[in-house]
Amino acid sequence: MNSKTSLPDLGRRNFIRSCCAAVGSTGLLSAMAQLRMMGAVAGDSAGDDYKALVCLFLNGGNDANNLLVPYDTTGYSNYANARTTLALPQSTLLPITPLSTDGRSYGLHGSVGPLQEMFNAGNLAFLANVGTLIVPTTRAQYEAQSVPLPPQLFSHNDQQVQWQSSVPDLPFTSGWGGRLADLTNAFNDNPELSMSISLDGQNSFQVGQSVSQFAVNRTGVVNLSGTNNAAGGVRLEALKSVLGQENEHLFQTAFGGITSSAIDTSALLGEALENAPAIATTFPEGRLGEQLSMIAQLISVAPQFGLKRQVFFARLGGWDLHDTQIDAHALLLEEIATGMKAFYEATVELGCQNDVTTFSASDFGRTFNTNGDGSDHGWGSHHMIMGGAVRGGDIYGTMPVLEINGPDDTGRGRWIPTTSVDEYAATLASWFGVSPTDLPMVLPNIGRFGQPDLGFML
């Protein structure tokens, strides 16, 4: 908005009124959360450690039916008959031997060799058939519409928000990563740098009420004013002068404060990163490798900011493969596998592999059958959890019965999730330091589901 444009009086009054209401509710929830967490810290040594969660969002809906594939003769034959042109040759699959078994054997897509290595080493686990749910749901209930279902089930935008908020039956006001940050921010000693950092712009996952997400470029801290030359320095000083003036209106004051804080934080973080020892681990080229490399660098400087809890968000798009899926999907999975392996090796280099947990999320899975050259929007999907604190080498949750029109199918192999996003998130939040009593503050619907701890974290 330029200086000559202003809100109409009614619009301005409504905006200010809504701002004041938001400040009031934010303060109340924040106070409750901080008091609870300070009490936990006072009675426990959990606040003395460092922990970071890294959400790796696969934007567009990953076809996990070709990530984790039946490998036994009967299972593979049924898979190949249903997937037809999307079926991977059995000879290209990378076999894995989970610690527990459902009587079937599985292999991984041939492009994810690094994931097979980490799985075999016990640093990576899979969670089968997880997705958005309002309550546990069977096929009979789905067909009879006798239980509430997540609205707009097969819509990208809706399912991205519902995955990242965990409350599909409530209007979006915050993400579960944001609520997690609100609750655990008292672990941190210094408020100069937000504990919620995004490497790919704004997202629903990190929307909180007291902790704001801070965006960092995947190649470095955002240069807010072009200060890499003399002219930029002059512009920066002029901007600071303007922002430092007193304002009569709430909007102007809030904007000035937020912008000044962002400039100061960017400068502080940029200096810390510039002076930090270089990380020797080599990351693959590409968007994801750059994001994960920057997250590793940010973790390395966390002690300088008194940060003992951090939540990161990285994102890779391109998964909405309605056509030409085979080749494109292989390249995406290779980028994921090499990026995740490099990131884990970087945490080993930093000595924090047991303190950093990376987990995948996505809009939804995809149809088991093909539309001819690709797949369409599905529901439940399989996901990955990586880190030294992960009970790796196993598949958690319950694999769906991989049959078109089978007991887990809503049609075309859109699997009804056997595990909810809430249970997935609760297991991670508990490892992060949230007590069972406080879990509903992060995941309001967790009481509807039977497994708040899925067992994949130590």
N, C-alpha and C positions, 0 to 999 in steps of 0.2 A: 504494500500500500504506500503510495507516495504522500508527501507532506500536505498536498492540497486536497486529499480525499479523507473524508471523515464518515463515521457511521451516522445514520439518521438517529435523532434523539431516542426514539423508542428502541431501535436496535442496540444503541449504546447502553441504555438502561438495562435491557434484558441481558446483554453480555456481562455487564458488571455484576448483576444479580446472580447469574449463573456462576461467575468466578467466585463470588463470596460463598455461595453454597458449596462449591467444590472444595474451597479452602477449609470450610468447617468440617465437612465429612472426612477430608484427608487428615486433618489434625486429630480427630477422634480415633480413627483407625490406626494411625501411626502411633499415637500415644499408647493405645492398648497393645499393639504389637511390640513396641520397644520395651514397655514395662515387662511383658512376659519374657522376652528374650533376655533382658538384663537380669531377670530373676534366674533364668536358666544358666546364664554365664556365671552368676554369683555362686551357684550351687554345683557347678560342673566345670571341668577343665576343657570342655569342647571348644571354647573360644580361643584356646592357645594354639590351635592348629590352623592350617590353610586348606581351603577346599574351593574348587572351581567346577562349575557345570558349563559345558559347551553344547549348545543346541545346534545341531547341523540339520537345517531344513531343506528338504528336497522339493523344490517348488514345482508344482504341476502334477504330482502324483506318480510315485515310483512303482513300476511293475515288479513287485517283489516276488511274483510267481516265477520269474526268471532269475531271481537272486538266489533263492533257496528252493532247490528242485528235487523231487523224489528221484532216488538213485537205484533202488532195488528194481528188479526186472518187472514185477507187476506194477509197482507204483510209477515207474518211468513210462511204461506202455500206456497206462491210463492218462498220464500227463501229455504224452505225445499225441494221442488220439484227440484229446480235447483242445490242445493248443494249435495243432496243425502247423501252419506256416510260421508260428512264433516259437515252436518247440526247438530247444537247443539240442544239437547232437549229443547223445549220451557220452560219447568218447571225449568231448570237450569239457565235461563237468569236472570239478575239483572235489573229490570225495572228502567228507568230514565224518568224524566218529564222535557224536555227542556223548557226554558222560551218562546221561539218562536216555532212554529210548521209548518210543511209542510203537515199536515193532517195525518201523520203516527205516530206511536209510536215506541219507540226503547228500547232495552235492551242491557246490556253489558254481555260479557263473564263471566261465573260464577266464574272464577279465579281472577277477578279484583275488589273484594269487596272494597279495599282501594280507588280505583279510583271512584267508585260509591259514597263513602262517601265524597270525595273531590268535586266531581261534585255537589252533593246536597248541600254542604256547600258554593258553589260559588267560589271555588279556582281552578277549573279545567274546561276547555272547550275542545270541539272537533272541528276540522276543517275537513269538509267533502271533499273527492275526490280531493285532491291536487296532483300535479305532474309536471314533466318537460314539458314545452311548449316553442316554439319559438314565436308563436302568438296564440291568441284564435282559437280553432279548433272545428269544428262540425264533426259528423260522415260522412256527405256528402262530406265535404272537405277532410277528411281522405281518404275516398274511392276513390275520384277523384284525390288525391294527388295534390290538387290545392293550398295548403299552405305548407310552409316548416315544416317538422317534426323533432323532436330531433333525431339525428343519433343513430343507434344501440339501438333502444327503449327498447329491452328486455334483454340487456346485463348487467350483474352485474357491471363490472368495469366501463363501460361507464356511466351508470345511476347513480352510486355513485358519480362519478366526476361531472356530470351535476347537480345533486341535490346540491352538495356542492359548486359548482361554480356559479350556476344560469345562466350561459351563454352557453347553449348547441350548439349554432351556431358559437361559437368562439373557437379558440385553447385555451386550458387550460393554464393560466398563474397565476391565483390567485383564491382563494375562496371568497365567499361573506363575510364570517366571518373574513378573513384576510383583505379585503378591509374596512370592518367596523372598524377593529382595527386601520388600517392606518389612517382613517379619524378622529377617536375619541381619539387617544392616547394623544392628547394635554390636555385632561381632567386630565391626570395623572401627579403627581408632581415628580415622581422619576423613572428614567429609569433603575434602577438596576434589576428590575424583569419585565419580559414581561407580558403584559396584556392578552396575548393569551396562555392558558395553556391546554395541552392535557393530559388526564389520560389514553390514550390508543395508544401511539405512534404517528407517523406522520399521517397526514390526509390532504385531499385536502381543506376542509372547512377553515382551519386557515392559509393557505398559503397567505402571504401578501408581500408587496414590501418594507415596512420599518419596520414593526413589525414582528418578527420571533416567531413562536410557540415554547414554552418551554415544554418539556415532563417531567412529574412527574409520578413516580410509583404509582399505586393505594394503595400501603401500605406504602409509604414514598418517600422521595426524593432519586433520583438515587445516589448511592454511586459510583462516577466516578473512584475511584482509590483504593478501598479496604482499606480505612483509619481507619477501626475499630480496628486496632491493630498497634503495633510498626512498623512492617515491612511495613504496608500500609502507615504509616506516612513518612517513608523514601522514598518510591516510589513517594509519592505525592510531596515531596520537590525536588526530582530529576526531576520529570516531569515539575514542575514550572520553574526550572532552564533551562531546554531545551527550553521550550516555551518562556522564556524571552530573548533568544538570538536574535540578529539581523539577518534577512534573506534577501537574495538578490531577491528572487522571490515572486511575488504577491501571488501565491498559498500558499507558506509556511507561509508568513506573515498572510494571512487571516485565515488559519487553526490554527495557533498559537493563534491569537487573539480570535477566536471563542471558542477554547478549554479552554483558560484561563478564559474567561468570564463565561463559563458554570460551571467551577470548583468553581469560586468565588460565583456565584449565587446559586449553589447547597448548598454550605456551609452556606450562609446567610439565605436561606430559611429553611434549615434543623434546624438551631438554633432557628429561629422564631417559627417553628412548635413544636419543643421540649419544648419550654418555654410557649406555648400558653395554656390557661386553657382547660381542657378536655371538650368535648362536651358530655352531658349526654344522648342525644338521642341514642337509640339503632338501629343500622342498621342491615338489614338481612345479613346473610353470603352469600358469592358468589362474583363473579367478579363485578357485577354492584353495589352491596351494598358497596363494598370496594372503588370503584371509586367515588361514590356519597359522601361517608363519607370523603374521602380526599378533595373533592371539598368544602365541608362545612368547613373543617379545614383551607383550603387556603383562603376562604372568611373571616374567623375569624381574620386572620393576615393581611388582605389587608391594613388596615390603617397604619401599620408599614412601608409599602412600598409606601405610598402616592398614592395608587391605588383607583381611583374613577370609573373606568370602567374596567370590566374584561369579557373575553369571554372564556368559558370552552368547552371542547369536551370530551364526554364519549361515549363508544361504547359497544354494546352487540351483539355477533354473534349468529348464529344457526338458523336463520329464513328461510333459503332456504329449506323448507319442501316439497319436491316432494313426499315423502312417510312417512308413520307412523306419520301423522301430528297431529292428535287429541290430543294424550297424550303429545307430545313434545311441541306443541304450548301452551297448558294449563300451563305447567311448566314455559315457557318463560314469558308468560303474568303475572303469579303470581310473578315472580322475578321483572318484571317491576313495577307492582302495589305496592308491598311492599317496593321496593327501592325508588320509587317516593314519597310515603307517608312519609317514614322516612326522606327523604331529606327535604320535606316541613316542617316537624316538627322541624328539625334542624334549618332551617332558622327562624322559630318562636322563638326558643330558643335564637338565636343570635339577634333577633329583626330586621331582615332584610327581612322578608317574602314579603314585598311590593317592595323590591329592586332587587329581584332575580326571573327571569323567565326561566323556563325549557320548552323546546319544543322538540318534537320527529321528526325524519326524517328517511327515509329508501330508499333503492334502488328504490322500486316501490311497488305497491300492487300485488295481485295475482289473478289468474283466479277465476271467480265465480263458474264455474263448476269444477268437480274433474277429476283427471287422474286415479282415482280408489282408491288411499290411501293417496293422498295429493293434492297439487295445483301447478300450474306452474306460470311462470313469467307473471306479469300483468303490469298495468300502474298506473292510479290514485289510491290513497289510502287515508284513514282517519288518522288524527294525533291528538296528545294531546298537550295542552298548560297549564302549571301549574304555579301558583304563586299568591301572594296577589294583584298584579296589573292586574290580568286577570279578564275580565268580564265572570266569570264562570257560570256553570249551563246551558249552551246553546250549540247548535250545529251551527257552522258558515259555510258559503259557501253553496253549493247546493249538496244535495245527488244525486247520479246518479239514473236513472231509472233502478232498479235491474232486468233487463230482458235480457236473452241471445238473441243477435241480436236485442236488443232494441235500442233506439235513442242515447244512450251513450256508446254502445258496439262496439269494433273493432273486436270482435270475441271471444267466450268462456268467455265473461264477463271480458274482459280487458277494464276497464272503461276509456274513454277519460276524462282527468282532466277538471273539471269545474272551478278550481282555479289553478293558476300557482304558482310555487315555488317563483317566483319574488314577487307576491302579499303577500304571506305568510311571506317572509323575510322582505319586506318593512314595514309591520305592526310592526314587532319586531324591526327593525332598527329605526323607528320613535319613538317608546317608549324609545329606548336606547339613543336618543338625536340627531338623524340626521334630519336636516330640509328637507322640501319638495324640496327645491332647490338643496340640495346636495345628494338626494336619487340616482340620476343616477350615482354618483361616486361609490356607493356601488353596485347598481343594474342597469347596463347599459341598460337592456331591459325593465325597468319598464314602460316606456312611451307607450309600445305596449298594455298594459293591463288597464282595466277600474277601478280597485279597489286597489290603493296603500295603503288603510287603510281598512282592513276587519272588524274592529270594535271590535275585541276580547280583546284589551288592553285598560285600563283606561287612 
